[in-house]
Amino acid sequence: MVGIVVLLAGCSARDASDEQTTGGAFSSGSSSAEGEAFDPAFSGGDAVAADGEASRDTTGAARSVITTGSLALTVADPLDAADEVVRIVEAADGRIDERTDNPVEAREDSSATLTVRIPSDDLTTTIDRVEALGVVRWSTLSNTDVTSTVRDLDARITALARSTDRLLDLLDTATDTDDLLSIEQALSQRQADLESLESERRSIGDSVDLATVTIDLASEETAPADSPETFLGGLAVGWESIITVASGALVALGVLLPWLAVAAIVAAVAVAAVRARARRRESAPSADTRNGPTLDASGASSVRMDE
C-alpha cells in the first residue's frame, strides 16, 4: 500500500512537471487577432484569419482567433433573402444556429434575423455573397485572440493524458485491494478532469473554426432610418418629417370629419329645441292677466283696457 501511495505521488509530481514544461514550450510568441492551427485530435484542421490565410506569430506557430460579427441589410423581400442566406451559408459548409422570421400580410413589411456559423477560411467570400443580396446598412467584425488559452489547454490535456496512462499501468499491476481502490479513485478523477478539458478545447476549436455572424434583414419600410450626416441631409429629414406629420394630420382629420358632422347636427337640433321653448314661454299669457282684475293701492279695481 505504501508503495502504491508513493507511486501515485510520483505520478502527480511528474504530471505537474510535464505540464509546466509543455506549457513553457508552447507559451512563447506574441498575441494576434488572426487565426490558428489546432491539434488535429481536437480541431480537425488549421483555423485561418478572415482573409483566408493562416496567421502565425514571430516563432512561426499558428494562432487561434475567435471571430464574431454583425451584418444588417435592406432587401426587397426579407423572407426570401433569409432563405438565400441559408443556401449561401450551407454551400460554404457552414450552419444556421438560429433563425427568426417576422412575417406579415404585406411581405415588404416583414423582417428576419439569422445567427450563422461560417468557416473562417471562407468568411470573406461568404459575407460578400450575403451582402450582394441587398444594401448594407452597417457591418462589424471583431477578433478575440485565444492563442494562450489554447496552448494552456493543450499542455494540461497532454499532462493529464500521460498521468492517466501511468495510472492504467499501475492498475494492471496492482494486486492489493486497497491499492486498487486508491488507483481507481485517482484514475477516475484524472479521467473526469481530462474529459472536461477536452470538451472545453473542442468548444474553443469550434468557435475558432467557425465564425459567428448575426445577420439582420429588413425591407425599406421596416429598416431603421439612417441619421443625417450633413446640413442638407438634416434639411431633407426635416422636410420629410413635416410631410409625414401633415399626412398624419390629414388622416386624423379624415377620421374625425364624420364625427364632427354628426356632432354639428346634434348641436343644431338642440339649439333649435331651446329656441322653440323660449318662444313658447314668451307668447304664453302672464299669470296676472289670467287671474282677472286686481286692486290698486287705494282699493279701487284696476282693469287693463285695450285701446
Phi, psi and chi 1 to 4 in degrees:
 res  aa     phi    psi   chi1   chi2   chi3   chi4
   1 MET       -  -43.5  177.2   64.9  179.1      -
   2 VAL   -62.2  -38.8  175.1      -      -      -
   3 GLY   -64.0  -40.1      -      -      -      -
   4 ILE   -65.7  -42.0  -66.5  -62.6      -      -
   5 VAL   -60.6  -42.0  172.5      -      -      -
   6 VAL   -62.9  -41.5  172.2      -      -      -
   7 LEU   -65.1  -40.5  -72.6  173.4      -      -
   8 LEU   -63.5  -41.1  -69.9  174.6      -      -
   9 ALA   -63.3  -39.6      -      -      -      -
  10 GLY   -64.4  -38.9      -      -      -      -
  11 CYS   -61.2  -42.9  -74.0      -      -      -
  12 SER   -64.2  -41.7  -60.7      -      -      -
  13 ALA   -65.0  -43.2      -      -      -      -
  14 ARG   -67.2  -35.7  -76.5 -166.7  -63.0  -87.5
  15 ASP   -61.7  -44.6  -65.8  -20.4      -      -
  16 ALA   -62.9  -41.8      -      -      -      -
  17 SER   -65.0  -42.2  176.9      -      -      -
  18 ASP   -62.5  -41.4  -70.3  -17.7      -      -
  19 GLU   -65.9  -41.9 -175.7  170.4  -14.9      -
  20 GLN   -65.2  -41.5  -68.2  175.1   -2.5      -
  21 THR   -66.2  -44.9  -58.3      -      -      -
  22 THR   -64.9  -42.0  -51.9      -      -      -
  23 GLY   -62.6  -40.4      -      -      -      -
  24 GLY   -66.0  -34.2      -      -      -      -
  25 ALA   -69.1  -24.8      -      -      -      -
  26 PHE  -106.5   -3.2  -75.9   91.6      -      -
  27 SER   -92.2   -4.5   61.1      -      -      -
  28 SER   -75.9  155.7   61.2      -      -      -
  29 GLY   112.9  162.5      -      -      -      -
  30 SER   -99.5  170.2   59.2      -      -      -
  31 SER   -87.2  156.1  -63.3      -      -      -
  32 SER  -152.7  164.3  170.4      -      -      -
  33 ALA  -113.2   45.5      -      -      -      -
  34 GLU  -132.0   45.2  -58.9  -70.7  -25.9      -
  35 GLY    90.9  163.9      -      -      -      -
  36 GLU  -163.5  154.3  126.6  130.6  -12.4      -
  37 ALA   -94.6  133.1      -      -      -      -
  38 PHE   -99.3  167.9  -72.1  141.8      -      -
  39 ASP   -59.4  125.3 -175.2  -20.7      -      -
  40 PRO   -55.1  -25.6  -24.8   34.0      -      -
  41 ALA   -66.2  -19.8      -      -      -      -
  42 PHE  -119.9  -27.9  -61.7  100.8      -      -
  43 SER  -112.3  -22.5   69.5      -      -      -
  44 GLY    77.2   18.8      -      -      -      -
  45 GLY   147.8 -179.5      -      -      -      -
  46 ASP   -83.4  137.1  -68.7  -18.3      -      -
  47 ALA   -87.5  146.3      -      -      -      -
  48 VAL  -129.7  166.2  -64.9      -      -      -
  49 ALA   -77.6  174.4      -      -      -      -
  50 ALA   -64.1  -22.5      -      -      -      -
  51 ASP   -85.5    3.4   59.5    2.5      -      -
  52 GLY    90.5    2.2      -      -      -      -
  53 GLU  -116.0  137.9  -63.9 -179.7   -2.1      -
  54 ALA   -66.1  138.6      -      -      -      -
  55 SER  -100.0  141.0  174.9      -      -      -
  56 ARG  -132.2  153.2  -62.9  179.6  177.6  -85.1
  57 ASP   -85.8 -171.4   59.3   18.3      -      -
  58 THR   -66.8  -20.3   55.2      -      -      -
  59 THR   -87.6   -4.7   64.5      -      -      -
  60 GLY    92.1   -1.8      -      -      -      -
  61 ALA   -81.4  139.2      -      -      -      -
  62 ALA   -69.8  154.5      -      -      -      -
  63 ARG  -111.0  163.8  -68.7  179.1  167.1  177.0
  64 SER  -114.3  123.7  -58.5      -      -      -
  65 VAL  -134.8  132.6  173.3      -      -      -
  66 ILE   -99.8  122.3  -64.7  176.0      -      -
  67 THR  -108.1  128.6  -57.6      -      -      -
  68 THR  -130.0  153.8   57.7      -      -      -
  69 GLY  -163.3  173.6      -      -      -      -
  70 SER  -138.6  147.6  -60.4      -      -      -
  71 LEU  -144.7  129.2  175.0   63.0      -      -
  72 ALA  -120.2  128.8      -      -      -      -
  73 LEU  -125.8  146.0  -64.7  176.3      -      -
  74 THR  -102.4  121.7  -60.8      -      -      -
  75 VAL  -129.3  163.9  -64.1      -      -      -
  76 ALA   -68.5  -45.9      -      -      -      -
  77 ASP  -133.2  102.1 -170.3  -34.4      -      -
  78 PRO   -58.3  -35.8  -26.9   36.3      -      -
  79 LEU   -71.1  -42.6  -59.0 -175.3      -      -
  80 ASP   -65.7  -38.9  -72.6  -14.8      -      -
  81 ALA   -64.3  -36.6      -      -      -      -
  82 ALA   -63.8  -40.8      -      -      -      -
  83 ASP   -61.5  -39.1  -66.2  -23.4      -      -
  84 GLU   -69.0  -37.1 -173.1   61.3   27.0      -
  85 VAL   -60.6  -41.8  168.0      -      -      -
  86 VAL   -59.6  -44.3  172.1      -      -      -
  87 ARG   -64.7  -40.5  -73.4 -169.0  -73.0  -90.4
  88 ILE   -64.8  -45.4  -68.4  172.8      -      -
  89 VAL   -66.9  -44.7  170.9      -      -      -
  90 GLU   -67.0  -31.3  -68.9  179.8  -13.9      -
  91 ALA   -66.3  -25.7      -      -      -      -
  92 ALA   -91.2   13.7      -      -      -      -
  93 ASP    66.3   27.3  -65.9  -30.9      -      -
  94 GLY   -96.0 -167.6      -      -      -      -
  95 ARG  -149.2  162.8   68.3  172.6 -172.9  -99.6
  96 ILE  -104.3  114.6  -51.8  -60.9      -      -
  97 ASP   -83.9  -31.0  -84.1    1.1      -      -
  98 GLU  -157.1  142.6 -176.0  177.4   -4.8      -
  99 ARG  -143.2  132.0  173.7  175.7  174.7  174.8
 100 THR  -128.4  119.0  -57.8      -      -      -
 101 ASP  -105.1  140.1  -68.4  -18.9      -      -
 102 ASN  -121.1   76.7  -61.5  -55.6      -      -
 103 PRO   -78.3  148.7   28.8  -32.5      -      -
 104 VAL  -135.4  171.4  -67.1      -      -      -
 105 GLU   -60.5  -42.6  -67.8 -177.4    0.2      -
 106 ALA   -89.8  105.4      -      -      -      -
 107 ARG   -60.5  -23.4  -69.8  177.5   66.7   88.1
 108 GLU   -69.7  -13.7   62.4  -89.4   13.7      -
 109 ASP   -99.3    6.2  -65.8  -26.7      -      -
 110 SER   -82.7  173.9   59.8      -      -      -
 111 SER  -154.8  166.1   61.7      -      -      -
 112 ALA  -153.8  149.0      -      -      -      -
 113 THR  -134.3  132.1  -57.4      -      -      -
 114 LEU  -129.3  142.3  -58.6   92.9      -      -
 115 THR  -110.7  114.3  -59.6      -      -      -
 116 VAL  -117.5  153.5  -57.3      -      -      -
 117 ARG  -116.0  119.4  -55.2  -65.1  -55.1  -80.5
 118 ILE  -118.8  131.5  -56.4  171.8      -      -
 119 PRO   -53.6  134.5  -26.1   34.7      -      -
 120 SER   -59.1  -36.0  -62.3      -      -      -
 121 ASP   -74.1  -13.7   52.7   -7.4      -      -
 122 ASP  -113.9   14.5  -67.7  -32.8      -      -
 123 LEU   -63.3  -50.5  179.2   59.5      -      -
 124 THR   -61.3  -46.8  -59.3      -      -      -
 125 THR   -62.1  -43.2  -57.3      -      -      -
 126 THR   -66.6  -42.9  -55.5      -      -      -
 127 ILE   -63.0  -39.6  -70.1  -61.7      -      -
 128 ASP   -60.3  -41.3  -71.9  -16.4      -      -
 129 ARG   -67.2  -37.2  -66.4 -176.9   62.5 -170.2
 130 VAL   -68.8  -41.7  171.9      -      -      -
 131 GLU   -63.7  -27.4  -70.8  179.3  -13.0      -
 132 ALA   -68.6  -10.6      -      -      -      -
 133 LEU   -75.2  -18.2  -62.9  176.4      -      -
 134 GLY  -165.4 -154.4      -      -      -      -
 135 VAL  -104.2  128.2  178.0      -      -      -
 136 VAL   -76.9  121.2  178.1      -      -      -
 137 ARG   -83.3  -44.8  -61.1 -159.6  -51.3  -88.0
 138 TRP  -164.8  159.0   47.5  -95.9      -      -
 139 SER  -151.9  146.9   63.3      -      -      -
 140 THR  -141.6  147.5   60.7      -      -      -
 141 LEU  -139.1  134.7  -79.7  178.3      -      -
 142 SER  -133.3  145.8   61.6      -      -      -
 143 ASN  -118.5  137.8  -64.3  -35.8      -      -
 144 THR  -120.9  117.6  -57.3      -      -      -
 145 ASP   -79.3  119.3 -166.6  -38.7      -      -
 146 VAL  -118.6   26.7  -67.1      -      -      -
 147 THR   -59.2  -46.9  -55.8      -      -      -
 148 SER   -64.5  -37.4   59.0      -      -      -
 149 THR   -64.2  -42.7  -58.6      -      -      -
 150 VAL   -64.0  -44.2  167.6      -      -      -
 151 ARG   -65.7  -38.3  -70.2  171.9  177.9  170.5
 152 ASP   -64.8  -42.9  177.7   66.8      -      -
 153 LEU   -63.1  -42.5  -75.1  172.2      -      -
 154 ASP   -60.8  -41.4  -73.0  -18.6      -      -
 155 ALA   -65.1  -44.1      -      -      -      -
 156 ARG   -68.2  -37.9  -66.2  168.0   64.2 -173.9
 157 ILE   -63.8  -42.9  -71.7  171.1      -      -
 158 THR   -62.2  -44.6  -60.6      -      -      -
 159 ALA   -64.6  -43.2      -      -      -      -
 160 LEU   -68.7  -34.6  -82.2  174.0      -      -
 161 ALA   -64.1  -42.5      -      -      -      -
 162 ARG   -65.1  -41.0  -68.4  174.7 -179.7  172.9
 163 SER   -62.4  -41.5  174.3      -      -      -
 164 THR   -63.3  -40.7  -59.5      -      -      -
 165 ASP   -62.6  -42.2  -68.4  -20.5      -      -
 166 ARG   -65.3  -39.1  -76.5 -167.5  -74.1  -93.3
 167 LEU   -66.9  -34.7  -72.9  173.9      -      -
 168 LEU   -64.9  -39.4  -72.3  171.9      -      -
 169 ASP   -63.3  -42.5  -67.7  -21.2      -      -
 170 LEU   -63.4  -38.2  -72.1  175.8      -      -
 171 LEU   -63.8  -34.7 -172.6   62.5      -      -
 172 ASP   -70.1  -28.7  -69.0  -22.4      -      -
 173 THR  -100.0  -11.4   58.2      -      -      -
 174 ALA   -72.3  142.8      -      -      -      -
 175 THR  -121.6  -27.0   57.0      -      -      -
 176 ASP   -79.3  140.5 -175.3   76.5      -      -
 177 THR   -62.3  -44.7  -57.9      -      -      -
 178 ASP   -62.7  -37.6  -68.2  -23.0      -      -
 179 ASP   -64.3  -43.3  -66.7  -16.3      -      -
 180 LEU   -61.0  -42.7  -71.7  171.5      -      -
 181 LEU   -64.0  -41.7  -68.4  175.6      -      -
 182 SER   -64.9  -42.9  -61.4      -      -      -
 183 ILE   -66.5  -43.3  -64.7  172.8      -      -
 184 GLU   -63.2  -38.2  -72.7  176.3   -9.5      -
 185 GLN   -64.7  -46.5 -177.7  177.8    1.8      -
 186 ALA   -64.7  -39.8      -      -      -      -
 187 LEU   -65.8  -39.9  179.8   61.2      -      -
 188 SER   -62.1  -41.8  176.6      -      -      -
 189 GLN   -66.2  -42.4 -177.1   61.8   45.0      -
 190 ARG   -61.8  -43.6  -66.1  -74.9 -161.6  -76.1
 191 GLN   -66.6  -38.3  -70.8  174.5  -26.4      -
 192 ALA   -64.0  -44.1      -      -      -      -
 193 ASP   -64.1  -39.7  -67.2  -18.2      -      -
 194 LEU   -65.0  -43.3 -178.5   59.1      -      -
 195 GLU   -63.6  -38.3  -70.0  175.5   -0.8      -
 196 SER   -64.4  -44.5  176.7      -      -      -
 197 LEU   -65.7  -41.0  -69.4  176.8      -      -
 198 GLU   -64.2  -38.3  -71.3  176.2  -18.1      -
 199 SER   -64.2  -43.7  175.7      -      -      -
 200 GLU   -63.4  -39.6 -177.0  178.8   -4.4      -
 201 ARG   -65.4  -40.5 -178.9   63.1  173.4   81.0
 202 ARG   -65.5  -38.4  -75.5 -168.8  -66.1  -90.6
 203 SER   -63.4  -45.1  176.9      -      -      -
 204 ILE   -65.4  -40.2  -66.9  179.8      -      -
 205 GLY   -60.0  -40.1      -      -      -      -
 206 ASP   -65.3  -39.8  179.1   73.1      -      -
 207 SER   -67.6  -32.0  -62.7      -      -      -
 208 VAL   -77.2  -43.7  171.8      -      -      -
 209 ASP   -67.8  -33.6  -68.0  -19.6      -      -
 210 LEU  -121.1  113.2  -63.9  173.7      -      -
 211 ALA   -69.9  146.5      -      -      -      -
 212 THR  -106.3  121.5  -57.3      -      -      -
 213 VAL  -130.2  130.9 -178.6      -      -      -
 214 THR   -98.5  125.3  -59.5      -      -      -
 215 ILE  -115.5  122.2  -58.7  174.2      -      -
 216 ASP  -107.4  125.1  179.2   72.3      -      -
 217 LEU  -116.9  126.9  -56.4  171.2      -      -
 218 ALA  -144.0  155.4      -      -      -      -
 219 SER   -85.7  175.5   63.2      -      -      -
 220 GLU   -63.6  -30.0  -67.4 -176.8   -1.6      -
 221 GLU   -73.0  -32.5  -72.2   75.3   11.3      -
 222 THR  -103.6  -11.0   57.4      -      -      -
 223 ALA   -70.5  139.2      -      -      -      -
 224 PRO   -61.3  141.5  -18.9   30.3      -      -
 225 ALA   -71.7  140.3      -      -      -      -
 226 ASP   -77.8  145.3  -64.7  -30.2      -      -
 227 SER   -75.4  138.2  -60.0      -      -      -
 228 PRO   -66.7  144.6   23.9  -33.0      -      -
 229 GLU  -111.9   -9.4  -62.0 -179.9   -4.7      -
 230 THR  -131.3  169.9   63.1      -      -      -
 231 PHE   -62.9  -44.8  175.6   73.8      -      -
 232 LEU   -64.0  -37.9  -67.1  178.7      -      -
 233 GLY   -62.2  -38.7      -      -      -      -
 234 GLY   -64.7  -40.8      -      -      -      -
 235 LEU   -61.5  -42.1  -73.6  178.1      -      -
 236 ALA   -62.8  -43.3      -      -      -      -
 237 VAL   -64.5  -39.3  171.7      -      -      -
 238 GLY   -64.7  -42.9      -      -      -      -
 239 TRP   -63.1  -42.2  179.6 -110.7      -      -
 240 GLU   -62.5  -37.4  -69.8  177.3   -1.3      -
 241 SER   -67.3  -37.0   64.1      -      -      -
 242 ILE   -63.1  -44.9  -69.1  175.3      -      -
 243 ILE   -61.3  -41.4  -66.3  175.9      -      -
 244 THR   -63.1  -44.3  -58.9      -      -      -
 245 VAL   -65.5  -42.9  171.6      -      -      -
 246 ALA   -62.6  -41.8      -      -      -      -
 247 SER   -62.4  -41.8  -60.4      -      -      -
 248 GLY   -64.0  -38.8      -      -      -      -
 249 ALA   -65.1  -39.9      -      -      -      -
 250 LEU   -64.0  -39.8  -70.8  175.2      -      -
 251 VAL   -63.4  -43.7  171.5      -      -      -
 252 ALA   -63.2  -39.8      -      -      -      -
 253 LEU   -63.5  -40.6 -179.0   60.1      -      -
 254 GLY   -61.3  -36.8      -      -      -      -
 255 VAL   -69.3  -36.7  172.8      -      -      -
 256 LEU   -81.2  -26.2  -68.5  176.0      -      -
 257 LEU   -54.1  -48.7  -86.4  178.0      -      -
 258 PRO   -58.0  -39.6  -23.7   34.9      -      -
 259 TRP   -68.4  -38.1  -66.9   97.1      -      -
 260 LEU   -64.2  -38.6  -67.3  175.6      -      -
 261 ALA   -63.4  -44.9      -      -      -      -
 262 VAL   -62.3  -42.2  172.5      -      -      -
 263 ALA   -63.6  -38.0      -      -      -      -
 264 ALA   -65.1  -41.1      -      -      -      -
 265 ILE   -63.4  -45.4  -66.3  173.2      -      -
 266 VAL   -61.7  -41.2  171.8      -      -      -
 267 ALA   -64.9  -41.2      -      -      -      -
 268 ALA   -62.7  -42.2      -      -      -      -
 269 VAL   -63.2  -41.6  171.5      -      -      -
 270 ALA   -65.1  -43.0      -      -      -      -
 271 VAL   -63.5  -42.7  170.0      -      -      -
 272 ALA   -61.4  -41.1      -      -      -      -
 273 ALA   -64.5  -40.1      -      -      -      -
 274 VAL   -65.8  -42.2  170.4      -      -      -
 275 ARG   -65.6  -40.8  -71.7  179.8  177.1  177.0
 276 ALA   -62.7  -39.5      -      -      -      -
 277 ARG   -66.2  -38.6 -175.4  175.8 -179.5 -177.6
 278 ALA   -65.8  -40.3      -      -      -      -
 279 ARG   -65.0  -38.4  -75.3 -164.8  -64.6  -89.7
 280 ARG   -63.0  -38.4  -73.3 -163.8  -60.4  -90.3
 281 ARG   -65.8  -40.4  -73.2 -177.8  176.9  178.6
 282 GLU   -67.9  -34.9  -69.0  175.9   -4.6      -
 283 SER   -82.5  -13.5   61.1      -      -      -
 284 ALA   -73.2  141.3      -      -      -      -
 285 PRO   -65.1  148.7   22.9  -33.3      -      -
 286 SER   -73.2  164.0   63.1      -      -      -
 287 ALA   -64.3  -34.8      -      -      -      -
 288 ASP   -67.7  -38.4  -67.1  -19.2      -      -
 289 THR   -69.7  -38.1  -56.2      -      -      -
 290 ARG   -67.0  -28.5  -70.1 -164.3  -54.1  -93.1
 291 ASN   -88.3    2.0  -67.2  -26.0      -      -
 292 GLY    88.7 -167.0      -      -      -      -
 293 PRO   -68.4  154.0   23.3  -33.3      -      -
 294 THR  -122.8  160.9   58.8      -      -      -
 295 LEU   -93.6  139.2  -63.2  176.4      -      -
 296 ASP   -86.4 -169.3   57.1   12.5      -      -
 297 ALA   -66.1  -27.3      -      -      -      -
 298 SER   -87.7    0.2   61.6      -      -      -
 299 GLY    90.8   -0.5      -      -      -      -
 300 ALA   -83.2  152.6      -      -      -      -
 301 SER   -78.3  134.5  173.6      -      -      -
 302 SER  -117.0  120.5  175.9      -      -      -
 303 VAL  -124.1  130.7  178.7      -      -      -
 304 ARG   -81.4  122.6 -179.7  178.7  178.2  179.9
 305 MET  -110.2  135.3  -59.9  -63.0  -68.3      -
 306 ASP   -81.4  133.4  -67.0  -32.0      -      -
 307 GLU   -76.9      -  -63.8 -178.3   -6.2      -
